[in-house]
Amino acid sequence: MSDIQIIWPIAFHLLAAVVLIGFWRKVDVQRYVSVVANFIAVGIAVWLFANVWSNGVLVMQSGSWGAPFGITFVADTFSATMVLLTAISALAVSIFSAVSISKERMRYGYFSILHFLVMGLNGAFLTGDIFNMYVWFELIIISSFVLMTLGGERPQIEGAINYVTMNLLASVIFLTAIAILYGMVGTLNMADLSLKLAEEQNRGLVNATAILFFVGFGIKSAVFPLYFWLPSSYHTPPSAIAAIFGGLLTKVGVYALLRVFSLMFIPDEFMTNMLMTIAALTMFTGGVGALVQTNIRKMFSYLIICHIGFMIAGLGMYTELALLGAVFYLIHDIIIKTNLFLVSGVILKIKGTVDMKHLGGLYDEYPKISLLVAVILFSLVGIPPLSGFWPKLFLIQAGFDTRAFVLVAFVVIASFLTLFVIAKLWSEVFWKKGSGTQEMDRPFTYFNELKPIKKAVFLAPLVLLAAVSLYIGFGAERIMQVALVIAHDLKDTSYYLQAVLGATHSNTPMP
């Protein structure tokens, strides 16, 4: 059975982007259309998740060409969860954009490009074809490059060049790996690749191709030592754009790593050791990098890198509990990182700078906003029972089970580094006696100059995402059930293969 509804999250954002192009010069209309469209997109994502949760894996064969001959779209619990998280983050960013992005940027199609970007993300999560995933990655790169350069300021251009250069290099490596795969087994369907690669006799070539995939996805997800492009790029665009980048763009690389290295390349001892080593170095270098920063956005960028290490650690240990921890952390991290960059936008709006040397006194001036930010920061650190606590607990437990004691030590060190970084941020920005606002070298409307309704809209996305983070923490049992199903499906792919290949996969029993 072909479920065409799977592509609704993709098609709907394409429709929204096209409609927004029709209002090219009417920026006020664009604001409302984009926010309403993202509300509807959340509804579609909830429906897709509920459908998958109730009925299992949904499959659509485009053009009625059965797998492995046509392009397959697959919605399992993992991809449906990623689509839902994307929808929630995009809704928060669109609301924040409505009051924070300048009209000049909107006149150059900001909201249309934002919907094209989300369409690309949904396509990457829902595709069951490895070349089709490459195509969605290209759409993501093009959309994000345009978003990053809107405004044309010199730091943005420099950051965008770093970003697009490294991501194009990753795409070249990704495409090379795909070409080798196709030459080796003659298929691009990921489920079919899973079966044919397992039977391939040339294990040396299979392992070399796996390394190429890891390098390609490793650049996109910013693991050690391939992360240097991220801190020099993510602090340059406006906070709303940095939020969608920080929350989702590196996570699509993590999603691809988890999907490919559970379905197509099952990690052997060499690969698991390599993944754990890279995870440990990613956590440590990211944490130390955050520690020495004074620019809040650069600090958050290094924290993205540090916490990518937690997810790679789960993949490296490759047990069901470790994958549960990695997936749980992925769910938590998308929401919390999106919110962190929105927080940086609020601080910039209040003080006119995100440099901690010139910040201070926010708690005295805005105690309610400070308490809201405290909830977000405590969730990031993982104060029990908030959202960042549970996945670290699962990862540490998995580390003891697999006797990966050194990796456990790095998880603990990275957690303390995160705590120290956030304590420094809180002390410098909120508790330290502060100076006044910094004068901007361009026309700028400060937070206290906004009308009350605009102030409320400015803070609404932070409240929304903080509420989701609290739900993840206090409703950890429900999130754990979802993460456990995903971890089980990553370890045992027979249900996925049966759903995609159907009768052609008759030798693999249903669980």
PADREN-737435 format. One record per residue (C-alpha): x, y, z. Coordinates in steps of 0.25 Angstrom, whole numbers, padded with zeros to 4 digits, always signed. Layout:
<sites>
XYZ;...
</sites>
This chain:
<sites>
+0000+0000+0000;+0005+0014-0004;+0002+0025+0006;+0003+0038-0001;+0000+0045+0012;+0015+0043+0015;+0019+0055+0006;+0009+0065+0012;+0020+0071+0021;+0028+0073+0009;+0017+0077-0001;+0011+0087+0009;+0024+0095+0011;+0026+0095-0004;+0011+0101-0005;+0014+0111+0006;+0027+0116+0000;+0020+0118-0014;+0008+0125-0008;+0018+0134+0000;+0025+0137-0013;+0012+0143-0018;+0013+0153-0007;+0027+0157-0010;+0026+0172-0006;+0015+0171+0004;+0023+0167+0016;+0012+0169+0026;+0004+0158+0019;+0016+0149+0018;+0018+0149+0033;+0003+0145+0036;+0003+0134+0024;+0016+0128+0029;+0012+0127+0044;-0001+0121+0040;+0005+0111+0031;+0015+0107+0042;+0003+0105+0051;-0004+0096+0040;+0010+0089+0038;+0010+0085+0053;-0004+0079+0052;+0001+0071+0039;+0013+0066+0047;+0005+0062+0059;-0004+0055+0050;+0007+0048+0043;+0014+0044+0056;+0000+0039+0062;-0002+0031+0049;+0012+0024+0050;+0010+0022+0065;-0003+0015+0062;-0001+0007+0049;+0015+0005+0048;+0024+0009+0037;+0017+0016+0025;+0023+0015+0011;+0020+0023-0002;+0026+0018-0015;+0027+0030-0024;+0020+0028-0038;+0015+0014-0033;+0029+0009-0036;+0031-0002-0026;+0044-0002-0018;+0056-0003-0021;+0053+0003-0035;+0045+0016-0031;+0048+0027-0021;+0043+0022-0007;+0038+0031+0004;+0037+0025+0018;+0031+0030+0031;+0035+0021+0043;+0035+0026+0057;+0049+0032+0056;+0046+0041+0043;+0032+0044+0048;+0038+0049+0061;+0048+0058+0054;+0037+0064+0045;+0029+0067+0058;+0042+0074+0064;+0045+0081+0052;+0030+0087+0051;+0031+0091+0065;+0044+0098+0064;+0040+0105+0050;+0027+0110+0057;+0035+0116+0068;+0045+0122+0058;+0034+0128+0049;+0028+0135+0061;+0041+0141+0065;+0044+0145+0051;+0031+0152+0050;+0036+0163+0060;+0051+0162+0059;+0054+0161+0044;+0056+0174+0037;+0046+0177+0025;+0058+0178+0016;+0061+0164+0018;+0046+0160+0016;+0045+0167+0003;+0056+0158-0002;+0048+0146+0001;+0052+0142+0015;+0039+0134+0019;+0039+0127+0005;+0053+0122+0007;+0050+0118+0021;+0039+0109+0016;+0048+0103+0005;+0058+0100+0016;+0048+0093+0025;+0043+0086+0012;+0057+0081+0010;+0059+0076+0024;+0046+0068+0024;+0050+0062+0011;+0063+0057+0017;+0056+0051+0028;+0045+0044+0020;+0053+0039+0008;+0057+0024+0007;+0066+0026-0004;+0081+0030-0002;+0082+0039-0015;+0069+0046-0012;+0075+0049+0002;+0086+0056-0005;+0077+0064-0013;+0069+0069-0001;+0083+0072+0006;+0086+0081-0006;+0073+0088-0005;+0076+0090+0010;+0090+0096+0006;+0084+0106-0004;+0073+0110+0005;+0082+0112+0017;+0093+0120+0009;+0082+0129+0004;+0077+0132+0018;+0091+0134+0023;+0094+0144+0013;+0081+0152+0013;+0085+0166+0017;+0099+0165+0011;+0107+0170+0023;+0122+0166+0022;+0122+0156+0034;+0110+0149+0028;+0117+0147+0015;+0130+0142+0021;+0122+0133+0030;+0113+0128+0018;+0126+0125+0010;+0131+0116+0021;+0118+0109+0023;+0115+0107+0008;+0130+0103+0005;+0130+0092+0015;+0116+0087+0013;+0119+0086-0002;+0132+0078+0001;+0123+0069+0009;+0113+0068-0002;+0124+0064-0012;+0129+0053-0002;+0115+0049+0000;+0112+0048-0015;+0125+0040-0017;+0121+0030-0007;+0107+0029-0014;+0114+0026-0027;+0123+0015-0021;+0111+0009-0015;+0103+0009-0028;+0115+0003-0035;+0117-0008-0025;+0102-0013-0023;+0094-0005-0034;+0083+0001-0025;+0080+0014-0017;+0069+0009-0009;+0073+0009+0006;+0066-0003+0010;+0071-0011-0003;+0085-0006+0000;+0084-0012+0014;+0082-0026+0008;+0092-0025-0003;+0103-0019+0005;+0101-0030+0015;+0104-0040+0004;+0115-0032-0003;+0128-0040-0002;+0138-0028-0004;+0137-0024+0010;+0149-0014+0008;+0142-0006-0002;+0129-0006+0007;+0137-0001+0019;+0144+0010+0011;+0130+0014+0006;+0125+0015+0020;+0137+0024+0024;+0133+0033+0013;+0119+0034+0018;+0124+0037+0032;+0133+0048+0027;+0122+0054+0018;+0112+0053+0029;+0122+0057+0040;+0125+0070+0033;+0110+0073+0033;+0108+0069+0048;+0121+0076+0052;+0129+0065+0059;+0143+0066+0063;+0152+0070+0055;+0142+0075+0044;+0134+0085+0052;+0143+0098+0050;+0133+0103+0040;+0122+0104+0050;+0126+0114+0060;+0131+0124+0049;+0117+0123+0042;+0106+0122+0052;+0108+0135+0060;+0107+0144+0047;+0092+0143+0043;+0081+0149+0051;+0076+0141+0063;+0064+0135+0056;+0072+0129+0045;+0083+0124+0055;+0073+0117+0063;+0068+0109+0052;+0082+0106+0048;+0086+0103+0062;+0074+0094+0065;+0073+0086+0052;+0084+0087+0042;+0094+0079+0050;+0084+0069+0054;+0080+0065+0040;+0095+0060+0039;+0093+0053+0052;+0080+0047+0047;+0087+0042+0034;+0098+0036+0042;+0089+0028+0051;+0080+0024+0039;+0092+0020+0030;+0100+0013+0041;+0089+0005+0046;+0082+0001+0033;+0093+0000+0023;+0107+0000+0030;+0106-0008+0043;+0118-0003+0052;+0128-0013+0054;+0139-0012+0065;+0148-0003+0057;+0136+0006+0054;+0131+0006+0068;+0144+0010+0074;+0146+0021+0064;+0132+0027+0067;+0135+0026+0082;+0148+0033+0080;+0142+0044+0071;+0131+0046+0081;+0140+0048+0093;+0149+0058+0085;+0136+0065+0080;+0130+0066+0094;+0144+0071+0100;+0148+0081+0089;+0134+0087+0088;+0133+0089+0103;+0147+0095+0104;+0144+0104+0092;+0131+0109+0098;+0138+0112+0111;+0148+0122+0105;+0137+0130+0097;+0132+0144+0101;+0122+0145+0090;+0109+0138+0094;+0106+0132+0080;+0120+0127+0078;+0119+0120+0092;+0105+0114+0088;+0112+0109+0075;+0123+0102+0082;+0112+0096+0091;+0105+0090+0079;+0118+0083+0076;+0120+0078+0090;+0107+0072+0090;+0107+0066+0077;+0118+0057+0083;+0107+0051+0093;+0099+0046+0081;+0111+0041+0074;+0115+0034+0087;+0102+0027+0087;+0104+0022+0072;+0118+0018+0076;+0114+0009+0087;+0103+0003+0078;+0094-0004+0088;+0079-0002+0089;+0081+0006+0102;+0092+0015+0096;+0084+0018+0084;+0072+0021+0093;+0081+0031+0100;+0086+0037+0087;+0071+0038+0081;+0066+0044+0094;+0078+0054+0094;+0075+0058+0079;+0060+0061+0083;+0064+0070+0095;+0075+0076+0087;+0067+0081+0075;+0057+0088+0084;+0068+0094+0094;+0078+0099+0083;+0067+0106+0075;+0063+0113+0088;+0077+0117+0092;+0079+0125+0079;+0065+0131+0081;+0070+0135+0095;+0083+0142+0089;+0073+0149+0080;+0065+0154+0092;+0078+0159+0099;+0083+0166+0087;+0069+0173+0086;+0070+0177+0101;+0085+0181+0101;+0089+0183+0087;+0101+0174+0088;+0103+0159+0091;+0118+0161+0096;+0118+0157+0111;+0129+0168+0113;+0118+0179+0111;+0106+0171+0118;+0101+0170+0132;+0089+0174+0141;+0079+0166+0133;+0073+0160+0145;+0071+0173+0152;+0065+0180+0139;+0056+0168+0134;+0054+0157+0146;+0043+0150+0139;+0050+0148+0126;+0063+0144+0134;+0055+0133+0141;+0050+0128+0127;+0064+0128+0122;+0068+0120+0135;+0058+0109+0131;+0065+0108+0117;+0079+0108+0123;+0076+0098+0134;+0069+0089+0123;+0082+0090+0115;+0091+0087+0127;+0082+0075+0131;+0078+0079+0145;+0069+0067+0150;+0059+0065+0145;+0060+0074+0133;+0061+0070+0119;+0076+0069+0118;+0078+0060+0130;+0071+0047+0125;+0079+0044+0112;+0092+0046+0119;+0088+0036+0130;+0084+0026+0119;+0098+0029+0112;+0106+0027+0125;+0098+0014+0128;+0101+0009+0114;+0115+0013+0116;+0116+0004+0129;+0109-0007+0122;+0119-0007+0110;+0131-0004+0119;+0134+0008+0111;+0139+0015+0124;+0147+0025+0117;+0135+0030+0109;+0127+0031+0121;+0138+0040+0127;+0137+0049+0115;+0122+0050+0116;+0124+0054+0131;+0135+0064+0127;+0126+0070+0116;+0114+0071+0125;+0123+0079+0136;+0129+0088+0125;+0114+0091+0120;+0111+0094+0135;+0123+0103+0136;+0120+0110+0123;+0106+0113+0127;+0109+0117+0141;+0119+0127+0135;+0108+0132+0125;+0098+0134+0136;+0108+0141+0145;+0113+0151+0134;+0100+0154+0127;+0089+0153+0138;+0096+0155+0152;+0108+0164+0149;+0105+0179+0151;+0102+0184+0137;+0105+0195+0128;+0094+0202+0120;+0090+0198+0105;+0101+0198+0095;+0099+0208+0083;+0097+0201+0070;+0104+0206+0057;+0091+0205+0050;+0076+0208+0052;+0071+0198+0063;+0059+0197+0072;+0062+0193+0086;+0053+0183+0094;+0048+0194+0103;+0044+0203+0091;+0034+0192+0086;+0019+0192+0088;+0014+0182+0099;+0008+0173+0088;+0021+0172+0081;+0029+0169+0094;+0019+0158+0096;+0021+0152+0082;+0036+0153+0084;+0036+0145+0096;+0025+0135+0092;+0034+0125+0084;+0043+0125+0096;+0032+0121+0105;+0027+0111+0095;+0040+0104+0094;+0043+0105+0109;+0029+0098+0111;+0033+0087+0101;+0046+0085+0109;+0039+0084+0122;+0030+0074+0116;+0042+0066+0111;+0048+0066+0125;+0035+0064+0133;+0029+0055+0123;+0042+0047+0121;+0034+0033+0122;+0027+0037+0109;+0039+0042+0102;+0046+0030+0106;+0036+0021+0100;+0037+0028+0087;+0052+0027+0088;+0052+0013+0092;+0044+0009+0079;+0053+0017+0071;+0065+0010+0077;+0059-0003+0075;+0056+0000+0061;+0070+0004+0058;+0076-0009+0064;+0066-0018+0058;+0063-0012+0044;+0054-0024+0039;+0041-0017+0041;+0047-0005+0032;+0052-0015+0022;+0038-0022+0021;+0030-0009+0020;+0039-0004+0009;+0042-0016+0001;+0029-0024+0004;+0029-0038-0003;+0043-0036-0009;+0048-0037+0006;+0040-0050+0009;+0052-0056+0016;+0052-0046+0027;+0042-0049+0037;+0033-0038+0044;+0037-0036+0059;
</sites>
